[in-house]
Amino acid sequence: MQPSYLYIPDFFVNPSRLFSDLKTQTQWDHRMRARKTASYGVTYNYSQMAYPDSPIPDLLMPLLQRVATRLGFEPNNILLPKKRDKSEGFWLKIWSEMAWKKQKRTHWVR
């Protein structure tokens, strides 16, 4: 099955501000050698890594509301992986445990 992608121009409201705020306010987990990570929401277990429940920061709530409205599911976890190279970027993996179990829906936002 080929993955499908949906591009929505201007989906992020003030993406530079969101990026800057996440970069300065995120408490990065350094357990992985290849990348730093942060997980917000319900417990997330992946590749022998376990992230406990953690409150979703207020600065991400407008984004989650847009995802729910536009894509029709309510995310309950956001994973932020950041490569350990010198690049400034990271990406958001927005998912719902229920959607994942039932429909294997995962949405990547870069």
N, C-alpha and C positions, 0 to 999 in steps of 0.2 A: 504494500500500500504506500503510495507516494504521500508525503506530508503536504498539507495545504497551508498556505500562508495568507494572511490578510494584512495588507498595508493600509494604515489609516493616517493620512497626513495630519500633522498637528495634534496627534492624540495626546501628547504630553502638554500640560499647561506649564509654561515657563521651564522647559527641560534643563536649561543651564543652571537655574536656581536649585532644582531638584537634585541634579548631579552634584553640585557644590555642597548642598546640605547633607546629602548622603555620604559624600566623601569625608566630611568633617565630623559627622555625628555617629557614624557606624562604629560599633565595637566589633572589630574583625576577629575571627577565630583563626589562629595560626597553626592548627594541627596538621593541615595538609601541606605537603612539600611543594606541590605545583601551583597552589593558589591559596589566597585568603578567602574566607567565606563569612557570611552572616545569614542567619535564618530568623525570620519573624513570623509568628503565627503558631499553628499547631506543630506538634513534634514532627520532625522531618528526619528520616533515616535513609541513608544512601551510601552504598559502597563502603560499608563498615564504619560509617560516620553517623553519629546520632546527635541531633540538635534538639534540645528540650523546648517545650512550649515557651514562647517569648512574645510579649505584647508587640503588636504592629505599631510602629511609630505614627504619630498623628500626621507627619508630613507625607506619608504614603497613602493615607485614607482617601484623598480625592482621586488618586490613580486607581485604587481598588474599586471605588464607586463607578468610575468610567468603564473599567473592565466589566463589571457586573451589568451595567446598562447596555453597553455595546455588544458584548460577547455572550451575555445570557447565563453567566454562572458567577457565583460569589466566591472569590478566592479566599482561602483561609491560610495561605502560606506564601511568603516571598523569600526566595533564596537569592542572595547576592554573591556570585563568585567573582573574584578579582585575581587575574593572573599576577604572578610575582615578578613579572618583568618590569621594566621602567615605564610602561605605558600607563596612561592616566585612566583608561577606561575600565568599566566593568559592565556587567549586564544583569538584568533582573529575570529571574525565572518565577513566574506567577502561576500558581496552581491551586487547585482545590482537591483535598483528599478524596472527597466523595466523587468529584468528576473524574479523578484519576482512576479510582477503583471501578467505576461504572463505564466510563467512556474513554479512558486513557487520554484525557485532554490536558495538554500542557501548553502554555503560551509563553513564548520567549519574546522579551522586549529588549531591544538593544538601543 
